[in-house]
Amino acid sequence: MSESSAEVVAHAASAAVAASAAGAAGGWRRATGIAGVAIGVVAAGAAAGVALERMTVGRGMRQKARLALDSAGPYGSLRGMPGKAFADDGTELYYEVDDLDPEAAPAAIGPRRRRLFGRKAPAPVTVVFSHGYCLSQDSWHFQRAALRGVVRTVHWDQRSHGRSGRGVAQGRDEPVTIEQLGRDLKAVIDAAAPEGPIVLVGHSMGGMTVMALADQYPELIRERVVGVAFVGTSSGRLGEVNYGLPVAGVNAVRRVLPGVLKAMGQRAELVEKGRRATADLFAGVIKRYSFASRDVDPAVARFAERMIESTPIDVVAEYYPAFNDHDKTEALAHFADMPVLVLAGVQDLVTPSEHSEAIADLLPDAELVLVPDAGHLVMLEHPEVVTDRLADLLTRTGAVPAGATVKGYGSTSSTAQPG
């Protein structure tokens, strides 16, 4: 986006947010459409506006195309053994386990696992995947399909996302915190992987969740975690992200956005109608802030859109403040003595790759992978790269033997059908 066009977009976004704020005081029905625009921006993980592409196909045709992609797209169809954990405030957390194929059990035990567990046949490594803001466990579709049977995996939905229950504490008007998410992850580990070594994998907010776990439960990291992967995430200073917009536009939106979000969360049903009415814009927002490639599979783009649009507006609103408060830089030290993968898209506008580089600087033995032509949802946009580096990490942790064959990168062949 050019500087001049970015300024126009920033001005338009600021006007939209301001108009929505005015609507919060009265005339909500008139402001619904504008509110939908603002919500689309936030739900895509951005704090300010987006360039709009000109539409050359009629709205009816676009709606039919979305329905066709929904019915034909296989993404997010993988299912495992379901389970439930309960957070310290009583929130029900949904997870699924894909068990290890006994014939694919590792033939060799890595030195770190020998040192930690000291027995000839330790429990298998469990890889726990944590997803990002406004997504669900299904965002790991490609990696899940590729690793099925090769290693034991746990995929869970963060509170108020996916199939997990609405945050109980949030029902009492308590704010969401990244610390709470770390405790939620501990509850899932206790329920789904109570023993044996663990590899933690987190994307965006999921990576922050992993850091919060380490900050609060350092003994768990020391005693059981044998590897970690941070994908498109940040250890702090998210308030400085400009989302690809000029400073003036970002500052204007940041000034009014918290109040607008709070007001919208209180009018959730009405705002959801506006959000649905602006579905075409919403799709453009997601593509801009999720992907960098021009040739992203339309079915994958629609899959991402469907995950994000399924996140209720009041959930979007209550999570947003937590990111400005997030600072877990010191917690990274708990991962210093284990294999670490830090991976990001070079063109990520939500958690810029500089944040991943900062994490790698604090973990000098980590593998840093910067993926060209990739945005925030790098694991969907370039699944082959992410899966390849995860497979290498799992080999280094002893989770899989060096000669193991990881399946196709989440292809929807017979090996990737619902289980």
Number of C-alpha atoms within 10 A of each C-alpha: 11 8 11 10 12 18 19 18 21 26 19 17 25 25 16 22 29 22 17 30 24 14 20 22 9 11 11 18 14 13 21 25 22 22 31 27 26 29 28 28 23 22 27 27 25 24 25 28 30 28 17 13 11 7 10 7 8 8 12 9 10 15 13 11 14 18 13 12 17 15 9 10 16 19 24 20 14 19 16 16 11 14 15 17 22 18 20 14 12 12 20 22 26 22 26 18 20 24 17 19 12 10 9 14 18 21 14 13 18 17 13 19 22 14 9 16 16 11 11 10 10 15 14 21 27 27 26 24 26 26 25 24 20 26 25 26 24 22 23 24 23 26 26 26 27 24 24 22 20 24 24 21 24 25 27 29 26 31 25 23 27 22 16 20 17 17 23 17 15 17 9 8 10 11 16 19 18 24 20 19 22 22 20 25 27 26 19 25 19 13 15 22 22 13 15 17 26 27 23 22 23 22 28 23 26 29 26 28 29 31 31 28 24 25 20 15 15 16 12 15 23 15 13 17 27 30 26 27 24 26 29 31 28 30 23 19 15 18 13 10 17 20 20 21 24 16 14 13 21 23 17 18 23 15 13 15 23 17 17 24 27 19 19 28 20 15 16 18 14 18 27 22 15 22 24 16 15 19 19 16 21 26 19 21 25 26 23 22 23 26 25 22 16 8 8 14 12 14 19 17 20 21 21 26 24 16 18 24 22 14 18 18 26 20 21 24 23 19 17 22 16 13 18 12 14 21 17 22 17 12 18 18 15 19 21 15 14 19 22 27 23 23 27 31 28 22 23 27 22 24 27 23 26 17 19 24 18 15 21 21 12 15 22 11 14 20 16 20 20 18 18 15 16 21 29 30 28 27 24 26 24 21 21 18 16 23 24 15 19 20 23 16 22 23 18 20 26 24 30 26 19 15 9 14 13 19 18 18 21 24 18 19 10 7 15 23 15 13 11
